[in-house]
Structure formats: C-alpha cells, structure tokens
C-alpha cells in the first residue's frame, strides 16, 4: 500500500530538515520546524477526519504502483498512526530546549519524523527494513558527532554511540533477515527473527541495557522522535495478518508483560528523573508489545490506543521534563525541590500528560489500558496480573516525579513558566488525550 497524504508529509518533513540544517539561529530553526509540524498535523487530521478530502486523489485511488495499491490515506488500525506521529513531532520540536537542540539536532528530528511518516506511507517489507535501518543510522550518526551531532549530550567520549550500535545493528539485521525469510517461505524462522528485532527496538528485558543510558545522555527530543516511530507497532500488526504459532505469541506476550512490570518497578525506585523516564517509557512499550503479541482483538485495539497515548502522553511528559531541565539543570528525585506556584502551567501539563500515560479515568490512556487488560485476561493470569501491576506502578512513578519536581520548596531558582510556543503544542497534545478519552476512536 502507498498512502499519498503520509507520503507528502514525509516529503514536507524532509525538505524542512534541509532548510533548518542550513540555519544558524536556533530560535528561527525551531520556529520553522514548528510551522512544518503544524502543517503536517493539519494535513493528516483533515485526511483522517474528512473522508471527502481524500477525493483529491481519486484519479489514482486504487491503482497499482510496483504491485502496491495507491490510497489517499491509510485506514483500519493504522488510520490515526500518521496523525499521532505528526502531533508528537509538533510537541517535540516546539518544546526542544535551544541549548541542547541546535539547528543540526532539530533537522535530525525532522528527518526522523520523515522516516516515521514513511513507515505509514509505504507498507512493504523491503521498504520497512530500509526505513528501520535509516532511522537507526540517523541517531547513531548524530551520537558520533557528525553533522553537528546531537547537542551537548552526545559525543564520542562517552561511548553511547558504540552501545547504541551494539544493540541496534543486530536489531536491524534480525528484522531484515527475518523479513526476507518470511517472504521466501521460511515463515516460522523469519517470524522469530522479526520478533527478536522488534524486542531490541522496544528495549524488552533483557535486551534493554542500551535504553536507560540513551535516555540519560541523548537530547530528549531525539529520544522521543526515535521512540515514537511506529515501526515496531506496524511490524507487529503486519505479523497479525498471518498469525505466528500460538506458543510463540504466548511467550512474546509473557516476556513483554513482565518487561512492563519490571520496568515500572525499576522506574519508581530511581533517584534521577531521566532514568525514571527511561523505565516509564520501557514499561509503556512493554504494554504495547504485550497487547500486540497476544493476538486478542480487544488486546490489539488496546495496544494501538496505548501506543497513541505513549506517543502523545509520554512525549508531553518527557518534553515537559526537558523544558524544566533547561530551566533548572539536572533533575533529582531524591528530595522535593520544586515550587508549584512559580510554574503552574508547566506543572499541570506535566501531571496531565503523566496521568494520561498511567491510564487515569476520562483520558485516552484509561480506554487503552482497559481494552489491553480486558483482552489479555484469556492469555494467562500471569500476563493479566503483570499488566495491572505495571499500570498501577507507572501511576506511582508519575506522581513521585510530579511531587519531587514541582513541590516541597518555598525557594525559586528563577525558572519561568511555559512560553506561548510550548503552551500551543501541549494544549494540542493534552486536548487530544482528554477528548480521545471521552470519544475514543477504537481501531
């Protein structure tokens, strides 16, 4: 399948990245990136909400190009994936701190968003492998300091680029070889290799050692842009078209469910805010992978909704943390050190994004979590209990971070509240999470 709207969005992100990379002013580069992400979000929203808009492509709708059917926009379970990706991208570029996100880093984020849109635009095994490898190369090249690097957090000296490559290169190879074997008739072996590649990308325990350090040291804008790419979700959805053996599906669901639980426990015990964020994100991806691996229709729908919540809620949570870090410096969770009265809008946005991620009622996270847990009941009691435990402990992590970062101190270090650009992006993300909770669009 070739979807025209996501393809045009990918081209828009790519062209904008070239423009932004040539700019010297970080503020102007961020503003340009926000214009691009806003246009992409508006285009995908119109395409998803107004079917009549899709008639602009009626002259090619349903035709074949290289064996792929041309459509205006994807439908079914992936109908909103492109929109959520663009909205998360808008949040990232609008809230990326200027000090740690120079124009070269902002351009790299736009390139990652172009790759993410490409996953939605062209649904073909070979293209997925190429885009997966490209997304990994973009982050790795930045971590090595090429083309301006990834701001002040990456670099050669700390070895993060080597650690990233040690995990991600085998992940790309496993996914590529598995995809090739699946296409040539070795479906059982190919499926196992593809699943292993997805587990590395999702940082499923015990293949997770690269991820906490990646979140700790890389700019959070790059972390979020790489983490919200829908490659793993789309790859698992493709596997469901010809379900893997029941024993493999059960094992994948069990491992991912335990990952969600163990990561949530690690997250609530962290002393550093970034490490707590890393394990919270790992727990969320574990929940998504568990739901998709179980194969239950309700669990799959819940997993897709949970991915949407992760792309918006965790992104808002992470970028609000990045904004606070830029104002205050390194963030510790050892003792409360914030002042809610000084940054009320930032604090409320941080809390709402976190609560939506943890499945608070009347948010989209509650709908996704309910479907995910309900659909996993038939899988096994262990998986069901692991998911419930993970959701509950993630809520504890969110509240612990909130109280540690925005309460407990009468002093004020001079940080200011949200600026208009940050308020604009967070309003869109939080509005989508709350409206989606009241009027959910279940895949």
Secondary structure, 3 states (H helix, E strand, C coil): CEEHHHHHHHHHHHHHHHHHHCCCCHHHHHHHHHHHHHHHHHHHHHHHHCHHHHHHHCCCCCCEECCEEEECCCCHHHCCHHHHHHHHHHHHHHHCCCCCCCHHHHHHHHHHHHHHHHHHHECCHHHHHHHHHHHHHHHHHHHCCHHHCCCCCCCCCCCHHHHHHHHHHHHHHHHHHHHHHHHCCCHHHHHHHHHHHHHHHCCCCCCCHHHHHHHHHCCHHHHHHHHCCCHHHHHHHHHHHHCCCHHHHHHHHHHHHHHHHHHHHHHHCCCEHHHHHHHHHHHHHHHHHHHHHHCCHHHHHHHHHHHHHHHHHHHHHHHHHHHHHHHHCCCECCCCCECCCCCHHHHHHHHHHHHHHCCCCCCHHHHHHHHHHHHHCCCCHHHHHHHHHHHHHHHHHHHHHHHHHHCECCCCCCCCCCCHHHHHHHHHHHHHHHHHHHCCCCC
